Amino acid sequence: RTESGWAYTAFVIDVFARKIVGWKVASEMTVNLVTDAINNAIDNRKRCGVVDLTRLIHHSDAGSQYTAIVFGQRLAEEGIAASIGSVGDSYDNALAESVNSDYKNELVDNQPRFHGATELSLGTAEWVAFYNRERPHSYCDDLTPDHAERLHYDHMRTLNPEGALTT
């Protein structure tokens, strides 16, 4: 909760490196929030040279934002498969729950109350940069998500120096 009302954050996380590849903060929990987050992730992947997104799977809970037709259509446009977890089963989306917990503990609950969604968005940008660049993860052999991903793509480039990167 911010001083001016509720704010909501949607993250898109790359499971391989535990990297937050897309996110969005808004004052309403709508399909636009999650669509903006996935668009941010798609743009970020393409900027990194990942051109083939057809092997990706987007997993989410069964919230109405994620089951909305427009969101499914956006995934389909990129060839991304949708996977929806069981209703009421937080273990089914444990990675997202873990990232949300880290976000709340390290940023939201560790600060004076943010004035609104815009200020929270600025704080979130800083936290995501910290999370990806400085925060090691045991899943990645205690490397940061950025470092783990960079090592992977460097290895992929040695295997296929002429080809485009794929997921």
N, C-alpha and C positions, 0 to 999 in steps of 0.2 A: 504494500500500500504506500502511495506517495502522499504528500501534503494535499495535492489537488485531486486525489481519487486513486482508484486501482490502476495498475499498469501490469502488462503481461509481456512475457518474453518467450519467444520460440527459438529454439536452437536446432541446427542440423549438424549432426556429428558424424564424422567418418570413423567407422568402427575400427578400421585397420590401424590407424595411428592415434585414435582417440582425439582427433583434431576437430575443433569447432570450425566448420567450413562455411556456415551461414547462420545468420541470426537476425532477429528483428524485435524491437520493443514498440508496443502500442498501448493506447489507453483502453482498447476494447479487444476482447478475445473473439476474433472473427476469422473467416476463411482468408481474408486479406492479410492478416498477420502471418499465417503459416505459408501462404503463397509467396509473400514478400521474402520470408526466410529461405524458402526453397529456391526462389529466383536468385537471391544473394549467393547461395551455395553453388548453383549452376554457373553463375557468372564467375565466381572465384575459381572453380575447377577449370573452366575454359581459359581463364587468364593464365593459369598455371600450365596450360598446354594439354590438358586432358580433353580430348575431342570426342571420344566415344564413351557416352554415359549409359549405353544400353545394358551393361552388366551390373548396374547399380540397383539396389533394392532400398526403398525408403520405408523404414519400419516406424510405426507410430501407435499411439493408443487409439481407441475407438471414438475419440471426440468428434463432434459434428464438424469441426473445421477440417479434419483430416478425411472424413468420409464424404465431404461435399463434392459434387460433380465437378465443379470448376478446378478444385485441387487435383483430383484424379486426372482430369484432362491435361493439366499442366505437366504432371509426371509423364503421361503418355506421349506428349509432344516430344519429350526428350528420350523416350524409350526406357524410362525408369519404372521398374516394377513396384507396385504398392503392396505393403504387408501391414496388416492391422492386427494388433494384439487382442488378447481376450479382454472382455469387459471386466473391470475391477481387479485385474491381476497386475500389481505393480512389478512383480518379478519378471513379467513378460517383456518389460521395457526397462530393464535394470540399468543399462548404461545411461539412458536419458534421465532416469530418476537420480542416478549418482551425480551427473553433471548439474542437474537442477539443485541438488542438495549443496554441492560445492559452491555454486553461484550464490545461493541464499546465505550460506555460512560465511563465505569470503567477501562478498560485496554487499548484498542487500541488508543483512542483519548486522553487519560490522561497521555500518556508517550511520550518521544521523539520517533521518528520513529525507529522501529525495523530494524535490519540489514538485516534480511531475515526470511524465514519460520522457520528455526531451532530455532532462537532466539524467534520468536513469539510463537512457540510451548512451549518453557520453560516458558514464561510469561503466556501462556494459562493454563498450568498445575497448576501454583500458583493461578490463578484466579478461576479455577474450584474448587480447594480445598477450597478457601475462600467462593465461592458461595454455595457449599454444606455444609460446616462445620460451617460457621460463619454468613451468611447472612439470617436473618429471612424473612419469606414470610407470608404475610397476609392470603393467601390461606390456609396455614398450621397453622392457629391460632398463627402466629408470632413465630413459631418454625423454626429452620433451616431444610433444606431438610433431612440431615442426622438424625436429632433428630426425625422428623416426621416418617421417614421410620423405624427407630429403634423401636419406640413405636408400630408401626403397626405389625412388625414381632415378637416382644416380645408377643404381644397379640395373634397373630396367633399360636405361639408356645404353649401358655397356652391352646388353644383350641384343638391342635393336637400335643402333645409332642412327639409322635413316628413318625409322618409322615414328609415327605419332604415338604419344602416350595413350594408353588405355587404362581403364580402372583396374 
